[in-house]
Amino acid sequence: MEKRVLDQDLTSLLIRVAEALERLAPPAPVVPDLSGADAFVWHAASAKLVPVQHVALVDAGLLRGIDRQKLLLIENTRRFAEGRPANNAMLWGARGMGKSSLVKAAHAEANRVVPESLALIEIHRDELGSLGVLLDLLRAQTRRCVLFCDDLSFESEDAGYKALKSVLDGGIAGRPANVLFYATSNRRHLMPRDMIENERSTAIHESEAVEEKVSLSDRFGLWIGFHGCDQVIFHEMVRGYAKALGLGFADEILISRANQWAISRGARSGRVAWQFIQDLAGCDPHATV
């Protein structure tokens, strides 16, 4: 009798321990359904892809001053959508010149040519450590996916650095054939210049240290540089946005105000042009915002 009671107590204890461990364990990843939307945001904490029904999109035709960049990325994305080989892409350079907008526009253009072929999945920089989990979920998918990390950069000893490097190298399992990685950055080598210089000054073999730190950017097969625009291109941007929104301002007034706006901001870029047009649209009752 006493032995039976002890056995029951032990069984009850083991059940409670198992239940406690189950509660502490992270949730099992849910196999995503990529048919419900064309864009998703990855949430590492819950291991879920959250659909985005309305992507903040600028039409590719409105992205002025980056014709070569558009040609390269749209062609690369279209090839991938058609099932042909394509490269991971790094878009780097001047702020506000349309890097993020071009990624979204290239995705939309690929889906226009090959309907519902590509899912755009945004992953935040501080969640790059979960890339392995995300890739395992996408590996079994039939739909092709472009992983997109906006404003990518790393500081010293950043854990996401090695995680991304491993993914771009492929690791033992290899990068899934249905996945590409696109990133934007203001930094050509994804890290501050002073960090690279520090590695050079403290290393025994400075060339090896620097090569290790900049090697991540070399994993991107397609490098696309963006540079600041001159006044002529800036005016083209302003006119294009004004036409798209149906603004009724005379050209000389439009350009004069745009110049004043650029001077007040201390810069000319696509972002500055768009912010100016948004401000101006509030003054025009006929604007189609």
N, C-alpha and C positions, 0 to 999 in steps of 0.2 A: 504493500500500500504506500509506504513511504517513498519507495523507489519510483512508483507511478507519479506521485505528486512532484518529485524532483524533476522527472522527465517532462511533465507538463509545464513546470515553471521555466525549465531551460528552453523548451520549445517557444513559450510565450516571449521570453527574453530575446531569442534569436529573431522572432518575427518583428519585435519592436526595433531591434537594431537594423534589420533589413529595410524596414519602412523609413527609419531615420536617414539611412544612407541614400535611399532613393530620393528623399526630399532634398538632400544636399547635392545630389548629382545634377550637372547642367542638363537642361532639356535636350532631348534627342532632336537633331536637325530634322525639319519637316521638308520632305521632297517638294520643291517648288513647282507650281503650275505657271509656266511662262506663256500660256496662251491668252491670259486675261488682259495683258497690256503690252506695250512696246518698250516701256521703261520701268525700272525698279530701283529701289534704294536698299542696300544691304545693311541689316542691323545685326551686328555680331553678337550682342548680348542675348538675343532671342534666337539667333541663327535663322533668321527669316528674311525673305525678300518681300519688301512692301511695294505694291504696284503704284506707279505714278500715272494717273489718267491724263493729265494735261502738262506736257513738257514745256518749260519756258524756252521757246524756240524763236530764233531769228532766221528768216529765210536766207539761204545761201547767196541769193542774188543781191541782198542788201549788205553783204560783207565786202566792203570796198578796200582796195589797196593791198589785198592779199591773194591775188589771182593765182600765183604759183602755188601758194600754200593750199588753197582750195583744191586745185587740180590734183596735187599729190595725195591729200588725205581722202578726198571723195573717191578717187580711183582705187586706192588701197582698200577702202571700206566696201566699195562695190564688188571688188574681186572676192573679198571674204564672203560677202552675202551670196555670191554666185557659186561658192564652194571651191574657189581657187585659192592657191597659196597667197598669204598676205603677211605683213610685218606688224609687230608691236610698234607703236608710234609715240614719240615724245615731242610735244609742242612746247617750245621754250621761247622766252624773250620778253619784249616790252609789255608792260601792263596795259590792259584795256584795248588790245588790238585784235580781239576776236578769237583767242585760242579756244576757250570753252564753248563759245557760240559755234565755232567751226566743227567741233566734235559732234555736237547735237545736230547741226545741219547735215553733216555727212551721214549720220545715222538715219535721219529722215529721208535723205536722198536715196540711200541704199534700199530702204523699205519701199520707196516709191517705184524703184526699178524692179526689185524682187519683193513683192508684197509679203509682209509679216515674216521676213527672213531673219531679221536681227532683233535681239533684245539688248537695250542699253542698260547696264547695271552700274550705278554709282556706288563707290566704296570710299569712305572717308579715310584720310591719311592715318588717323590714330587707330583705325581698325584693320590696318594692313596685316597685323599679326594673325588675323583670322582667315587670311587668303586661302590657306590649305583646306579649311573646312568648306569655304565657298566653292572652291574648285571641285571638291569631291561631290558636292551637290549638282554642279553643272556638268560633270563628266558624263553622266548618264542621259543628259538631255539631247534631244534631236535638234532643237533650235540653236542657232549660232548666237554667241553673246560677245558683246564688247564691254569689258570692264573699264570703267572710267574713274580715274582719281584726279580731282581738280586741285590745283595749287599744291603740287607735290614737292616736298623738300624735307631734308633730314638734318638733325643736329647730331652732335657727337654721341655715340653709343645708343643711337635710336634703334629700338628693337625691330621696327618695321623695315629697316634697311636690309637686313639679312633675309627677312621673310620674302620681300619683293624680289631680291636678287635670286633666291632659290626658285621662285616661281618663274622668273624670266629665263633662268637656265633650264628649267624643266624638272630638275630633281630626278629621282629614280623613276617615279611614275610618269614623268613627262607632262608638259602642259597639254591640257585637252585640246584636241584638234578643232573643237567648236568654240574656242575662247581666244580672243585677242585682248591685249591690254593697252589702253590709251591713257596718257597722263599729260597734264599741263604743268608748267613751272616757270617762274620768273628767273630761275637759276639754270644755267646751261648744264651744270654737273650736279644739280639737285642738292647742293649744300653751299653754305656761305664760303666766300673766298678766304676769310680769315681762318676757317676750319681747315681748308686745304693747305694754307700757308703754315699753319701750326704743325700739321703732319709732316710737312717738308722739313721744318726746322728742328724737330725733335727726333726724327727717325735716323737710325744708323745708315740705312740705304734710302735716301729721300725719294728717289724715283720710284722704288717699289711701294713705299707708303702712299704716295700720291696716286699711283696707278690703282691701288686697291680701293681708294676712296672714290675715284671717278669712274671705276669700272662698271658701276651699276648703269650709268647712262649709256654705256656701250652696248648694253643688252637690248636696247631698243634698235630694231633694224632700220626704222625710219625716223630721222631727225628733221624737224621742221622749225626753222627759226622765224621769229616775228620781230620786226623792228619798228621804231617810231615812225609816224607818218609826217609828211610835209604838209604845207598849207593847201596845196592843190588837192591832194587826196582827202584831206579833212573836209574841204568844201564839197567834194563828191559824196562823202558820207552824209553830210548834212542834207544835201539836196535829195539823196536817195531816201533817207528816212522821212523827210518832209513830204515827198511824193507818196510814199507808202501810207502815210497817215492822212493824206488829203489836205494838208495845210495850204491856206490861200494867201500866204505872204509873197510879196514881190521878191524877186531874186536878190536885188541889191539890199533890201531890208533884211532878208534872211541871212545873207552872208555877213553883213555888218554886225548883226546881233551875235552871230556865231563866233566871229572874231573876238568880240568883247567877252563872250562867255569863256572862250579858250584862254584869253589873257587872265581873266579872274581865277581860272583853275590852274594856270601855270603849265598847261599841257595841251597837246592835241592828240586825240586817239579816237577809236571807234566808240569807246565807252563815254568819253566826254561829248562826242557828237550826239549819242543817243540821249544822254542826260539833258543836253541842251534842247533837243527836240521835244522831250517829255515836258520840260518846263514851258516851252513855247506853245505846245498843244493845249495847255491850260488856258491860253489867251485866245484861242481860235474856237468858236462854237461849232465850226463845221468839221473839226478834226475827228477822225475815226480811230479813237484809242481803243 
